[in-house]
Amino acid sequence: MKPTSITLYGPSPRIFTTRREFLRSSLLAAAATAAFPYVGTVLGANDKINLACVGVMGKGDSDTRGMARIGGNLVGLCDVDQGHLDRKAQQFPQAKLYRDYRKMLEELDQSIDAVTVSTPDHCHAVVTATALRMGKHVFCQKPLTQTVYEARLVRQLAAEKKLATQMGNQGSAGSGLRRAVEVVQAGVIGSVSELHVWSNRPIWPQGLNRPEGEDPVPPALDWNQWIGPAPMRPYKAGVYHPFKWRGWCNFGTGALGDMACHTVNMPFRALKLGYPNVVECEEASQTFPETYPKTSRIRFEFPEREGLAPLKFWWYDGNPGDKQVHPLRPNPELTKEIVEMQGKLPGSGCLLVGDKGKLFSPDDYGSQFFVLLKGENEFTSGNNHAAAKAVPQTIPRSPGHNEEWFRMIRDGTPAYSNFAIAAYLTEIILLGCIALRVGVGKRMDWDGPSMKSPNLPEAEQFVRRHNREGFPA
């Protein structure tokens, strides 16, 4: 491998002055990622891919096992919780153990080809950016980053370094999702003007204030490393670690960050969404300064793009099992055929409304879809609908989500959710988080290339976090 060194501090993402300039740069970056994916030695088909894994429990548990199952060689394991490390070490006794990702990457630099990142959201970008600057290929869980600025940064780093990347929204590898993209882009449901996506999240605590007081930090937990780039706060047992961090604005991205990179993935691709020019939180349950609300409805408006009509996208979240709120959902008139088919409105779903009909996907990953054209009385499976069956296959099918990343490392075939597209999707999703934080009923005009709101300057504070010293993105 080509010798490299850690550069913890790097340049800020470039600010583009026009939409045309930004789109041209995006296309060039995507092309560069596809055509020149390597830093250092190109790996052969039989060469082991040596991995360092940051975050090894929760999603990190399946990520580490998944990479090993397809031939990855786990050289280093890092987790801020020693208990997590000890359990994972029983599966991979050959791997060196660390609680500080910076120390692991520095010590194992010449021994690793790639890095997996499966931490809480607020640490995704600091680990990913460090690894990319070192010339390491990166697989990072969704959402790719916690802030819009970070998403722009890691996308540009991946393109500049010519590295193989993949975001962990595994539905991207599903044949059903790719087939739905083909059907929509073939015009089966016509010109799409509305998109409605809803989720049964949160399934973790949010819509609450920070508890008072402080508890002793468990000996197994490195609280400083867990806090990472976020502002320091006292440890409270059972409040943040493990898993309960998602609803806290300093650590997670709420229901949007957890699920929209899955549920909006198919329509994002099928409708070539680009950047919205307006985002607004239309309604939400009680708001709190440090956590996301229990339920919300957010509207994104997209201008005409590549000949496609302007579109409005509504996001709805809220847990149907939460007795304290009534989760916001699409108008029942809009979803009546779905209820007739399913017996009730599913906890999550994605509905595209076109001038020729509708397309509905009832699961989080877009693995199946149904079509209802005008004049028809009920939805029909996309596998059986005559109009959908007539659409030719145009998108290659996947060997597997992790396998795609390994293939990109080996021969440069772009992974379907590589950072050139995954970071773009993530930026859009995170604008919903910004809208939640600026407040209900505040129309936020958005200049995507410049990462700014022309009419709401208070949004700027949520575009980029000022990281704690020692944890730069």
Secondary structure as GFF3:
##gff-version 3
##sequence-region A 1 473
A	DSSP	alpha_helix	19	35	.	.	.	ID=ss1
A	DSSP	beta_strand	49	54	.	.	.	ID=ss2
A	DSSP	alpha_helix	59	69	.	.	.	ID=ss3
A	DSSP	beta_strand	72	78	.	.	.	ID=ss4
A	DSSP	alpha_helix	82	91	.	.	.	ID=ss5
A	DSSP	beta_strand	96	98	.	.	.	ID=ss6
A	DSSP	alpha_helix	101	108	.	.	.	ID=ss7
A	DSSP	three_ten_helix	109	111	.	.	.	ID=ss8
A	DSSP	beta_strand	114	117	.	.	.	ID=ss9
A	DSSP	three_ten_helix	121	123	.	.	.	ID=ss10
A	DSSP	alpha_helix	124	133	.	.	.	ID=ss11
A	DSSP	beta_strand	137	141	.	.	.	ID=ss12
A	DSSP	alpha_helix	148	161	.	.	.	ID=ss13
A	DSSP	beta_strand	165	168	.	.	.	ID=ss14
A	DSSP	three_ten_helix	170	173	.	.	.	ID=ss15
A	DSSP	alpha_helix	175	185	.	.	.	ID=ss16
A	DSSP	beta_strand	192	198	.	.	.	ID=ss17
A	DSSP	alpha_helix	223	227	.	.	.	ID=ss18
A	DSSP	alpha_helix	254	255	.	.	.	ID=ss19
A	DSSP	pi_helix	256	260	.	.	.	ID=ss20
A	DSSP	alpha_helix	261	263	.	.	.	ID=ss21
A	DSSP	alpha_helix	265	270	.	.	.	ID=ss22
A	DSSP	beta_strand	278	284	.	.	.	ID=ss23
A	DSSP	beta_strand	296	302	.	.	.	ID=ss24
A	DSSP	beta_strand	311	317	.	.	.	ID=ss25
A	DSSP	alpha_helix	336	342	.	.	.	ID=ss26
A	DSSP	beta_strand	349	354	.	.	.	ID=ss27
A	DSSP	beta_strand	357	361	.	.	.	ID=ss28
A	DSSP	beta_strand	370	373	.	.	.	ID=ss29
A	DSSP	beta_strand	380	381	.	.	.	ID=ss30
A	DSSP	alpha_helix	386	389	.	.	.	ID=ss31
A	DSSP	alpha_helix	401	411	.	.	.	ID=ss32
A	DSSP	alpha_helix	419	438	.	.	.	ID=ss33
A	DSSP	beta_strand	444	445	.	.	.	ID=ss34
A	DSSP	three_ten_helix	457	462	.	.	.	ID=ss35
###
